[in-house]
Amino acid sequence: MTYGPQRGLGLRPQTTAPWAAVGVDVLNRLAVLGVPCRIVWAVETPDRTGFGYGTLEGHLESGEEGFLVERRGDGVYAVVRAYTRPGGWLTRLGGPLTWRLQRVAALGYLRALQRAVREDG
């Protein structure tokens, strides 16, 4: 809930609040590129914790990404879901390369979530 998946991917999130909650704006920075998003859902229960954000104007894509950690019985699972479409001509031109980069990002988010779960026990 403190943007660990983003930091684990190498992003530098600038946020309007230190804790993910509906309505919080997030500007994920990677080098000079900033990608603006807003938290659109958040859940915190004993067995599920996570949040999702939607893209804002100025993002290269249009969509939503969600990050969730769930306890199921004795297991703990990390879930990353993304729903996107090109937000402009540049990402449309990127086609398959854009999709591959999304997959690389999703795997990086999952690795960051796995590290966080292991560290928290």
N, C-alpha and C positions, 0 to 999 in steps of 0.2 A: 504494500500500500504506500510505500515511499519511493516508488519508481525504480525498484531494483532490476526488473527485466531490461529497462532502457539503459541504465548505467552498466549492466552486465554486457550489453551489446556494444558499449563504447559511446553511447549518446550522452549528452550533457543536458538533461532536462531542466528547463527553467519553468517554474510553476507558480501559480498564484496562491498555493497552499502546500504545506509540507506533506500532507496526507491526501491520498486520492479520494475524492468525493464528487458526487454529481455537481457539475457546474464549474469545476476547477479547470482553468486553462493551462495547457502544457505546451511549451515550445521546446521540442527536441532538437538539440543542436548537434550536428556532425560536421566538424571543421567549420566552414563558413555557411553551410546550408542549415537553415532553420525550418522545421516542419511544424506548423501550428495545429493543435488538436484541443478538444474539450472533453472532459470526462462526462460520459452519458449514462453510465451505470456503475454501481459499486455494490458489493455484497460482503458482509462480514458476519459469519455464523461460526459456531464451533467446528463445523466440518467443511466450510467453503469460504474462501477469502479471495477477492480479486476485484478488478475493475476493467472497464472498456472505454476507449475514447473514439470519438469521431473526428474526422478531418475538418479543418476550417479553410476558408478562402486563403489561398497562397500555398496550400499543400499541393504536391505534384500529383496526388491521387485523391479520389473521393471514396470514402468508405469508413470502416470501423475495425479496430483491433481490440481483442479482449485477452486478458491475462488472468488465469484462475488457478488456485491451488486447492485441491479437494482431498479430504480424507475419506477413504472408502474401506471400511473394516480396518485391517492392519496396514493397508497401503496408503501412500500419499502420491497423488498424481498432479502433474503440472499440465495445464491445458492452454494452448495459444490458438486463437481463431482470428482470422482476418477475412474481411469481405471488402474488396476494392474494385474499382474500375478506373481507367485513366482519367486524370483530372485536366488534361490538356494535350496539346499536340506532341509535346516532348515524350510523355509516357506512352502515348499511342505508338509513336515511332519505335520506342524501346521494345515493344511486344514481348517476345520470349525472354529477352534479357531482363526486362522488368520483373517478370514472373520468377525468374531464377533468383534475382536479388531479394524478392519477397520471401522465397523459401529459405535462403541463407539467413535472413533476418529472423524468421520464425524459429529456426533451429538455434540461433544465438540466444533468443529470448528463453527458449526451453532450457538450454544449458545454464543460463543465469538463474532461472527458477529452481533447477535441480540443485545448484550450488547453495542457494539460499535455504532450501528445505534441509539439506544435509547439515548446514551450519546451525540451524535452529533445533536440530534433533528431531 
